[in-house]
Amino acid sequence: MRTGHGACGWPPTNDWARSRHEHRRTAEGPPPEVADRARAALASGSPARSTAHAVLRAVGDGAYANLELPRALRRARLDDRDAAFATELTYGTLRMQGFYDAIIVEATGRPTSRLDGGVLDVLRMGVHQVLAMRVPDHAAADQAVGLARSVAGPGAAGLVNAVMRRVSESTAEEWRQRVVPAEPLAERLAIEHSHPVWIVKALRQALIGHGAATPQTADEAVAELLAAHNVPAPVSLVARPGLAEVDDLLAAGAHPGRWSPFAAELDGGDPGSIEAVRDGRAAVQDEGSQLLALALAAVPLADRDGDAPEQWLDLCAGPGGKAGLLAARALEQGADLVANEISDHRTELVRQTLRPALEAAEAAGRRLEVRTGDGRELGADEPERYDRVLVDAPCTGLGALRRRPEARWRRKPSDLVGLGPLQRELLVSAIEATRPGGVIAYATCSPHLSETTFVVRDVLKKRDDVEQIDARELLDQVATGDLTDLGDGPHAQMWPHIHGTDGMFLALLRKKP
């Protein structure tokens, strides 16, 4: 339902750790066209660069870097050092694509639309190596020329050689002064921090709308947020309660998380090397995402009589991160959980994620069900059945740009037109499925006002049977630290540059008894 050689001493990054984990656990091979690109590029002499280029070409055709890169790494059989280099080259190039394109336009004297796509990706990679990685200029240029020759022939190699030599004549700061305009502000920030102009404007409005900035401080705040999007996100782990302990993760080299009582953070290495992660008792999950699930589980229910188990529902459960934590929490609290997804494929992903919890539920005689269904219809099919309902709504994902850098170039303002009605329909269905006195959590991994406060406002305008709960208080209650700066309320918005989490939004609603 939901619609990321030869560098001396290059260190493994958090992107690398996640990709290595995907490398281990992704079973299917790469699509034929990606494999063909990789085989052709490997002949150029630098497997790490060739692998990164093949992934960038696949992303340009609509693939997702966090899925394609592990496949390409496995295909190329790179050692850890080369795989770390390829990972940084892929993700770094995607993050800074807007800035690098401005440099390429200046260096070539032509718009990027007039360059062959494969050659353009070679140039972007080359610029990243010269300006952002510890790669000698001559090595970056020589490898870029060789890769261009294998991709597009001798003519392209000559162009790439000329561009790389010109790029290497100036530092990153000198290029920034040359290609970043002083005004208007949105265009300056868009090029400097490598985001589309429309996203810069939308995030500035979101910071003001959620109370994280005033009109006077919004320019500085949005610059900080955009800069945070270009720093690799930490590898946050969750020890699913009752199935694993945080100590298991700490013993494997992680350190305690900042906010979630079940979180740990891995500075480097492969999460899949940890036994609890391999067998599904723990998982990679952003701390903000963890807190949303924990907050829903902690809201006091109103007007509930009897000893029957609470009934919980995850309306849009795929791919299963929040459902995995909810399932573990439900088992601890003696509740039953239904995890719903609209497609069979995503339902199977949820089932795999919940496998340890499903086994524990069966052993304990508890109901934990994973099923396929349209969340928009569930409220009509099962009215007033559930005590707690999570709507982890499909969204633009603008709060997760640290992890999925290609999303900033793929998303368009028109996406909001299709997502808005879907988000409202799902929230209405969730309210209908909730019994009087029960609670609903509406969550997105986007701070965009059209996906967050506007959705909740529009739905509540038409209902007199729902009231908002202060989500800030619940998040602070379940957090291990003093979680503040969540906005003016009653909803809550987390931010990468303030809280170090993804940009998660949460509204908590209670259906009046």
C-alpha positions, 0 to 999 in steps of 0.5 A: 500500500506504500506508494538507500578505486583505490581510496586510501583507508576509506572507512566503512560508512553507515550506508555501507553497514546497511548495504552489507546487511541487505547484501546478506539477506537479499536472496534474489539476483539483480535484474538482467539489465543491471547484471549486463551493465555491471559485466560491461563496466567491470571490464573498465578496470575498477570493480568498485566504480563499475558497480556504483555506476551500474547501480546509478544507471539502474536508479535512473531507470526507477530502481531503488539504491537500497535494493540494487546496491546489495545485489550489485555488491554480491554480483561483483564479489567485492571485498569489504574495503571495495564494497565500502568505497562503492557504497559511499560512491553510490550514495554520495553521488546520489545525495549531491547530484544537484550540486554536481550537476551545476558544476558539470553544466559550468564545466561542459557549457551545456545542460545535463539533458544534452549528455548521455545518461551513462556519461553523466553518471560517470561525471557525477561519480568523478566529481564526487571523488575529486571534491568529496572523497580522498581520491587523488585527482589523477586516479579519479580522472583516469578511472572516469575516462576508462569507465566512460570509454567502456560505457559510450566510446572514445568520444565520451572518454575525451569529454570526460577527460576534459571535464575532470581536469577542469573540475580538479582545478578548483576546490569544492568551496571554489566551485560552490562560490562559482555555481551557487547563486546568492539569490533567491534563497530557495535556489541557493539552498537547492544547489548548495545542499542538493535538493529540488527547489520545491522540496526546499520550499516545502520543508521551510513551510513545514518547519514553520507549520510544525512550530520548529521555526518562525518565519524569521528563523526558518531560513537558517533552520531549513539550511540545517535540515537540508545539511542533515539530509546529506549526512548518512543516517546512523544504523539504528537497531531495535531489540524487539521486547520479549524476543531479544535484549538490548544487551544482546546488541551491545555485546555485539558491538553496538552502543545504547540508542538515544531515545528508544528503550529498545534501541542500539546504534551500530557505528560500523560493521554488518548488522546481519552479523548479529545473531538476533538481527539474523533471526529476526528477534532484532532489526534495523529500525530508525529510533523515531519509528520505534517511538511511534509504535511505543507511543501507540501501545502506551496510550491509556484506553477509555471505557474498556471493560472485561478481561478480553485481550485488547485488539490491535491493528496495523492498517498498512503494515508493510514492510513490517518494521513498526509491525514487528515492534507492535507485535512484540509489545502486544505479546508482552501486554497480552494483546492480539494484533492484525497486520494488514497489507494490500498486496500479497508480496508486501504481506509476505515481507511482513510475515517474514519480519514477524516470524519470531513473533508469530512463533511466540504468539502460537506458543502462547496461544495469542492471536497474531495474524498477517493478512492481505486486504485494502485498508480503505475498506477495513473500517466498513468490514470490521467496524468498532472492532479494534482498541488500537489502530496504527495508520502508517500512511503511504507518503512522499518519504521526505522525512527519510531523505538521509536513507533514500537520497534518490527519492529527492530527485524522483518525487514530484509535487504532483505526487501529493495529489494522489497521496492526499485522498488515499491518506484521508481514506485510510485515516477515516477507515481506521477511525471506523475500525476503532471502538469507542474509547480506542486510539488511532495513531496516524503516522508518516515519514514526511513532515510535509503539511499536506501529508500531516496536519492538513490530513488530520484537520480535514478528517476531524472537521467532518467528525464529532466522535474523535478528539486529539491526544497530545502526542508529544506527551506520549512520545516523551513518556516512552522515550528514555531521554528528555524528548522536546522540540516536537512542535506546538502540539497536539501532534508531534514532529521529529526532525533529523537535525534536531532529534537525529531521527527520520522526520516522523510525524505522529497524531494520536486520536481517541474515539470518544466513548 
